Amino acid sequence: MPAMYRVCFVCTGNICRSPIAEAVFRAHVVAGGLDTLVEVDSAGTGGWHEGDGADPRTVAVLEAAGYEQDHRARRFRSSWFAGLDLVIALDAGHLADLRALAPTAQDAAKVRLLRSYDPAATAAETDVPDPYYGPISGFEECLELVEAASPGLLDAIRKAMKEHTA
């Protein structure tokens, strides 16, 4: 059996964007038949919400769309790079923070922007906007952006897994 491929989605507090990305992408992994080969989780660049559940608006939007979630916020640690294949940043600020946190250039290369996997996103549309301080419509937009990028991300992981086993 091939080795487990590990992906971690990272936003600021790990209660809005990254839990949405984790839940949506996990559903894509399951639907794609890769749930025994791909491990999906999430974290935040900061530890303000460690141990908390997802924002109630995150939960509401995920449940309304039919996604399951059981989330507890946690802070991303530099030591995790060694056990991860891909670290998905939800915006350019997270990308910079994570690359700066990476202990090696090889680890920094594991960090990618989620929207880079959305073929409809332009170079100016790299971020998933932070919905925390706004209405629920921001959470719905976040969900839409994550859903748009997930098929491309899953294809990229399939390709990486094939290259690794070839």
C-alpha positions as CSV (number, residue, x, y, z in Angstrom):
1,M,0.0,0.0,0.0
2,P,1.3,3.5,-0.9
3,A,2.4,5.8,2.0
4,M,-0.2,8.2,3.4
5,Y,-0.2,11.6,1.8
6,R,-0.7,14.4,4.4
7,V,-2.3,17.8,3.7
8,C,-2.8,20.6,6.2
9,F,-4.9,23.7,5.5
10,V,-3.8,26.9,7.4
11,C,-5.5,30.2,8.0
12,T,-5.2,32.7,10.9
13,G,-7.2,31.3,13.8
14,N,-8.2,27.9,12.6
15,I,-11.9,28.5,13.2
16,C,-13.2,29.8,9.8
17,R,-11.4,29.3,6.5
18,S,-9.2,26.3,7.3
19,P,-11.9,24.2,8.9
20,I,-14.1,24.9,5.9
21,A,-11.3,23.8,3.6
22,E,-10.6,20.7,5.7
23,A,-14.2,19.6,5.7
24,V,-14.8,20.2,2.0
25,F,-11.5,18.7,0.9
26,R,-12.0,15.6,3.1
27,A,-15.3,15.1,1.4
28,H,-13.6,15.3,-2.0
29,V,-11.0,12.8,-0.8
30,V,-13.6,10.4,0.3
31,A,-15.7,10.8,-2.9
32,G,-12.5,10.2,-4.9
33,G,-11.8,6.9,-3.1
34,L,-8.6,8.2,-1.5
35,D,-9.7,8.3,2.1
36,T,-7.3,5.5,3.1
37,L,-4.4,7.3,1.3
38,V,-4.8,11.0,2.0
39,E,-5.0,12.5,5.5
40,V,-6.5,16.0,5.8
41,D,-6.4,18.4,8.7
42,S,-6.1,22.1,9.5
43,A,-4.4,24.6,11.8
44,G,-3.9,28.3,12.3
45,T,-0.9,30.6,12.2
46,G,-1.9,31.9,15.6
47,G,-3.0,30.2,18.8
48,W,-5.8,32.5,19.9
49,H,-8.5,29.9,19.5
50,E,-6.6,26.7,20.3
51,G,-9.1,24.1,21.6
52,D,-12.2,25.9,20.4
53,G,-14.6,24.5,18.0
54,A,-15.2,26.1,14.6
55,D,-17.0,29.5,14.4
56,P,-20.8,28.9,14.6
57,R,-21.1,30.5,11.1
58,T,-18.6,28.0,9.8
59,V,-20.6,25.2,11.2
60,A,-23.8,26.5,9.8
61,V,-22.5,27.0,6.3
62,L,-20.9,23.5,6.3
63,E,-24.0,21.8,7.6
64,A,-26.2,23.7,5.2
65,A,-24.0,22.4,2.3
66,G,-24.0,18.8,3.7
67,Y,-20.5,18.7,4.9
68,E,-19.5,16.9,8.2
69,Q,-17.1,18.6,10.6
70,D,-15.8,17.8,14.1
71,H,-13.2,20.5,14.6
72,R,-10.9,21.8,17.4
73,A,-8.6,24.7,16.6
74,R,-4.9,24.3,16.9
75,R,-1.8,26.3,16.1
76,F,0.5,25.2,13.3
77,R,4.0,24.1,14.5
78,S,7.2,24.3,12.6
79,S,8.0,20.7,13.5
80,W,4.9,19.5,11.6
81,F,6.6,20.2,8.2
82,A,8.5,16.9,8.5
83,G,5.3,14.9,8.5
84,L,3.4,16.8,5.9
85,D,3.5,16.6,2.1
86,L,1.5,19.8,1.4
87,V,0.7,22.8,3.5
88,I,-2.2,24.8,2.0
89,A,-2.3,28.5,2.9
90,L,-5.6,30.3,2.6
91,D,-4.1,33.7,1.8
92,A,-0.8,35.4,0.8
93,G,-0.2,36.4,4.4
94,H,-0.4,32.8,5.6
95,L,1.8,31.8,2.7
96,A,4.5,34.2,3.8
97,D,4.2,33.3,7.5
98,L,4.4,29.6,6.8
99,R,7.3,29.8,4.4
100,A,9.2,31.9,7.1
101,L,8.3,29.2,9.7
102,A,9.6,26.4,7.5
103,P,12.9,24.9,8.8
104,T,14.3,24.2,5.3
105,A,13.8,25.3,1.8
106,Q,12.3,21.9,1.0
107,D,9.7,22.5,3.7
108,A,9.0,26.0,2.4
109,A,8.3,24.5,-1.0
110,K,5.5,22.4,0.5
111,V,3.5,25.6,1.1
112,R,1.0,26.5,-1.6
113,L,-2.0,28.9,-1.9
114,L,-5.4,27.1,-2.1
115,R,-6.6,29.3,-5.0
116,S,-3.7,28.3,-7.1
117,Y,-5.6,25.0,-7.7
118,D,-8.7,26.9,-9.0
119,P,-8.4,27.2,-12.8
120,A,-10.9,30.1,-12.8
121,A,-8.9,32.2,-10.3
122,T,-6.7,34.9,-11.8
123,A,-3.3,36.0,-10.6
124,A,-5.0,38.9,-8.7
125,E,-7.4,36.4,-7.0
126,T,-5.0,34.5,-4.8
127,D,-6.7,34.9,-1.4
128,V,-9.7,33.3,0.3
129,P,-11.0,36.4,2.1
130,D,-11.3,36.3,5.9
131,P,-15.0,36.1,6.7
132,Y,-14.6,36.5,10.5
133,Y,-15.6,40.1,10.9
134,G,-18.4,40.1,8.4
135,P,-21.8,38.5,7.8
136,I,-22.5,34.9,7.0
137,S,-22.3,35.7,3.3
138,G,-18.5,35.8,3.7
139,F,-18.5,32.3,5.0
140,E,-20.7,31.2,2.0
141,E,-18.2,32.9,-0.3
142,C,-15.3,31.1,1.5
143,L,-17.1,27.8,0.9
144,E,-17.6,28.5,-2.8
145,L,-13.9,29.4,-3.3
146,V,-12.8,26.2,-1.4
147,E,-15.2,24.1,-3.5
148,A,-13.9,25.6,-6.7
149,A,-10.2,24.8,-5.8
150,S,-10.8,21.3,-4.4
151,P,-11.0,19.3,-7.6
152,G,-7.7,20.8,-8.9
153,L,-6.0,20.2,-5.5
154,L,-7.2,16.6,-5.6
155,D,-5.9,16.1,-9.1
156,A,-2.5,17.5,-8.1
157,I,-2.3,15.1,-5.1
158,R,-3.3,12.2,-7.3
159,K,-0.5,13.2,-9.7
160,A,2.0,13.6,-6.9
161,M,1.1,10.2,-5.5
162,K,1.6,8.5,-8.9
163,E,4.9,10.2,-9.4
164,H,6.1,9.1,-5.9
165,T,5.2,5.5,-6.6
166,A,6.5,5.4,-10.2
